[in-house]
Amino acid sequence: MRTTIDVFAKARDDEDRERLKAARELGALPYFHVLEGPTLPVVEMEGQRRIMLGSNNYLGLTGDERVKQGALDALHRYGTGLTGSRFLNGTTDLHVELELELAEWLGTEGAIVFTTGHQANLGTLGTILAPGDTVVVDKGDHASILDGCILSRAKVRAFRHNRIDRLEHTLERAAQDGGGILVVVDGVFSMEGDVAPLPEIVELCGRFGARLMVDEAHALGVLGARGAGTCELLGVEDQVDLRMATFSKSLASCGGVIAGPADVIEYLRVASRPFIFTASGVPAAVGAALAAVRICRSVEGRELFARVLDNARYLHAGLSELGFRVVEPTRLADSTEVVTPVVPIVVGDDWMAAFLWKGLYEAGVFVNTAIHPAVPPAGALLRTSVMATHDRDTLDEALERFASVKRSFEAEHGPLPQPE
């Protein structure tokens, strides 16, 4: 007997599809806009000059001549693609050099390079964890972490974002599950831009015998004196078991890395299905990432780290002064405030966020829009982000346009959420 259920029905009847269609008809769809040149502080997008405040190009290295030359050299040496997985014919000496450099930079015994950051999380969590284990995640963790947990078939226990008391309660429950326990958190959370309280998390992991993995995608090349991320900034590098990072942010390329103990890294090389059965990244991406890592590890790297954080503080202060509700900086135990390059504006309502985005886009400023399920219900954000290569004149111009758009928007739609 044939089934009468059409597996395409969920695609054709999806509510989000209808919302996207309505937003497109209103000119308020904040997604899939076409870039017509490199991702620099000012870009060409759909025929207009726009200030780019929506890129993860934190150090501005996508336009750096040395990084481009690294990509070109790899292209000319190895061609356009490797046509096979790392496991078979897809490993080059560039991969080996990159893994060695990353392990040295992060201070770990080993490192393994994946084709994408998403694949790095998927391939690690789906391999390390087993059905009898428990994985504890922050509700603000990146989607790729959740995807890896699902692939592993381990028991998933989530705790409220950055709430140490809830993590402790969750670990108490996980300890009764009978298997191994892995805690996985972002170092810098991709939507909120806030920092995980790693010293407290490390202490709890030690108390409950749990391993700890930190996703440094938005912190590598940004935080810490060496730019090695949140673990370095907070002084817990030697107490974190695995560290993940991507090449598509500060490293101006595409790919991902897992760094940690040599035996675990070697196990991933021969057991991680997403690593074994995915084609190796194109040589140009590997060459660009290697060049970017070497810039980060030079004296110039420290100057870039300082500059991007200075720009982040400047934008955060400017938006706050204009009356936008900006996510508060993370306050460390020594009362130091950390403002990361991710500077989100809380809007709340999804449609209000879409129309505010539209006003900014038409005024020549591009930002990202995060709505449910990327953020909690009624937690829509405009996610702005800065580069080390933004100059003050450009940021001041952007702030002037934010002010103008805010006045026009509130005159028509009412007040935006106010700072707390």
ABEGO torsion letter per residue (X at the ends): XBBABBAAAAAAABAAAAAAAAAAAAGABABGBBBABBBBABBBBGGBBBBBAABABAAGAAABAAAAAAAAAAAAAAEABAGBBAABAABBAAAAAAAAAAAAAAGBABBBBBABAAAAAAAAAAAABBAABBBBBBAABBAAAAAAAAAAGBBBBBBBBGBAAAAAAAAAAAAAAGBBBBBBBBABBAAAGBBBBAAAAAAAAAAAGBBBBBBAAAABGABEAAGAEAAAAAGAAAABABBBBBAABAAGBBEBBBBEBAAAAAAAAAABAAAAABBBBBAAAAAAAAAAAAAAABAAAAAAAAAAAAAAAAAAAAAAAAGBBBBBBBBBAAGBBBBBABBBBBAGBAAAAAAAAAAAAAAGBBBBBBBOAABBBGABBBBBBBBAABBAAAAAAAAAAAAAAAAAAAAAAEBBBBBX
